[in-house]
Amino acid sequence: MSDAELFDIKDLSARQDGEGRRYLEFLHVPAMSAGVYVLAAGSEDPQSPHGEDELYHVLTGRAVLTAGEREYEVAAGSLCFVPAGMPHRFHTITEDLRVLVFFAPCEREPDAPAAPDAVRP
């Protein structure tokens, strides 16, 4: 990508819902990658620690995020930073959760070897 690009969260969410995907990556450049992550109320978050720093921006829903030894109640508008390698997951999801996820540097290429125990959201 060599130009600026504008993304519409409504369009991304409609595409994601239409494809039935839990995670939809919409940006992948060397310095960062970004996607939209959805978890239904009552569901389990299967992710494991990542090799990149992450910033979550909760768009909709309510849940608890455990990151390391701490728990955070999250809702629309919450911003959560999780450093690379830290165990974390969403749980106690009481309202469908839709989250923007930013990785820095970019999350590894899909066909590259994964870091030990790394799972995409």
C-alpha positions in Angstrom: 0.0 0.0 0.0 1.6 3.3 -1.1 -1.4 5.6 -0.6 -3.6 6.7 2.2 -6.8 4.6 2.5 -10.1 5.2 4.1 -12.0 2.4 5.7 -15.7 2.4 6.7 -16.4 0.2 9.8 -20.0 -0.4 8.6 -18.7 -1.8 5.3 -16.0 -3.9 7.1 -18.6 -5.2 9.6 -21.1 -6.1 6.8 -18.4 -7.9 4.9 -17.2 -9.8 8.0 -20.8 -10.8 9.0 -21.5 -11.8 5.4 -18.4 -14.1 5.3 -19.1 -15.4 8.8 -15.6 -14.7 9.9 -14.5 -14.1 13.5 -11.5 -12.0 12.4 -11.3 -9.9 9.3 -7.9 -8.3 8.6 -8.3 -5.1 6.5 -4.8 -3.6 6.7 -1.4 -5.2 6.5 1.7 -3.0 6.1 5.2 -3.6 7.6 4.7 -1.3 10.6 1.2 -2.5 11.6 -1.8 -4.5 10.7 -5.4 -4.1 11.7 -8.6 -6.1 11.7 -12.1 -6.4 13.2 -12.7 -9.2 15.8 -16.2 -10.4 16.8 -17.2 -12.7 19.6 -20.9 -13.5 20.3 -22.3 -13.1 23.8 -21.5 -16.2 25.9 -18.8 -17.4 23.5 -15.2 -18.4 24.3 -12.2 -16.4 23.0 -9.6 -18.9 21.7 -6.7 -16.6 21.3 -3.2 -17.0 22.7 -0.4 -14.5 23.2 0.8 -12.8 20.0 4.3 -11.8 19.0 3.2 -8.2 18.4 1.9 -5.4 20.6 -1.8 -5.0 20.3 -4.3 -2.2 20.8 -8.0 -3.1 21.1 -10.7 -0.5 20.6 -14.1 -1.9 21.6 -16.8 -0.8 19.2 -19.8 -2.6 20.6 -20.6 -5.1 23.4 -19.6 -5.8 26.9 -17.0 -8.3 28.3 -14.1 -8.8 30.6 -10.6 -8.7 29.3 -8.0 -10.7 31.3 -4.5 -9.5 30.4 -1.7 -11.0 32.5 -2.9 -11.0 36.1 -5.4 -8.1 35.7 -9.0 -8.0 34.6 -10.7 -5.1 32.9 -14.4 -4.6 32.2 -14.7 -3.4 28.7 -17.5 -1.8 26.7 -18.0 0.4 23.7 -15.3 3.1 23.7 -12.7 1.1 25.8 -9.1 1.1 24.5 -6.9 -1.7 25.8 -3.2 -2.1 25.2 -1.7 -5.6 25.5 2.1 -6.0 25.1 3.6 -8.7 22.9 3.7 -12.1 24.5 1.2 -11.3 27.3 -1.5 -14.0 27.8 -4.9 -12.4 27.3 -8.5 -13.2 26.3 -12.0 -11.8 26.4 -14.5 -13.7 28.6 -17.8 -13.1 30.4 -19.1 -11.7 27.1 -22.6 -10.4 28.0 -23.2 -8.5 24.8 -21.9 -9.3 21.3 -18.4 -7.9 21.1 -17.0 -6.1 18.0 -13.4 -4.9 18.4 -10.9 -3.1 16.2 -7.5 -4.8 16.7 -4.2 -3.0 15.8 -1.0 -5.0 15.7 2.5 -3.3 15.7 4.6 -4.3 13.9 2.3 -6.1 11.5 1.0 -9.5 12.5 3.0 -12.2 10.7 2.1 -13.2 7.2 -0.6 -16.0 7.3 1.7 -18.6 5.7 4.8 -17.7 7.8 5.7 -19.9 10.8 3.9 -18.9 13.9 5.6 -18.0 17.1 5.1 -20.6 19.8 1.5 -20.7 21.0 0.5 -17.7 18.8 -3.1 -17.8 17.5 -4.8 -15.0 15.5 -7.8 -13.5 17.2 
